[in-house]
Amino acid sequence: MGQKLPPDQLELYKRIDEVLFYKWDPIGISDGDWARDEYQSYLPRVFAHAMESDSPEPIAKYLGVVSTESMGLSTAPEHDLNIAKMIIEIKNGLGL
């Protein structure tokens, strides 16, 4: 990101990165660190959605668009929503 985040937001940013790689992982690469940066291009947008709303729906919708339109995968709306809920729970747990 082009700006420096406060420590609590930086923590959320890092945790979202972990969630995207280890939990969302639509192409199944999280068993090794060789492609650790694979989903980082989506991170700023997911972070922005998380900061803008307490609703998981915008995050889930974005993840769905990424996986279907950018990656050409089948839809997985339940998985995307579960990931989005996890991100909102982390945000709330950090008091943001």
Secondary structure, DSSP 8 states (H G I E B T S, - for coil): --S---HHHHHHHHHHHHIIIIII-TT--TTSGGGTTTTGGGHHHHHHHHHH-S-SHHHHHHHHHIIIIIT-----HHHHHHHHHHHHHHHHHTT-
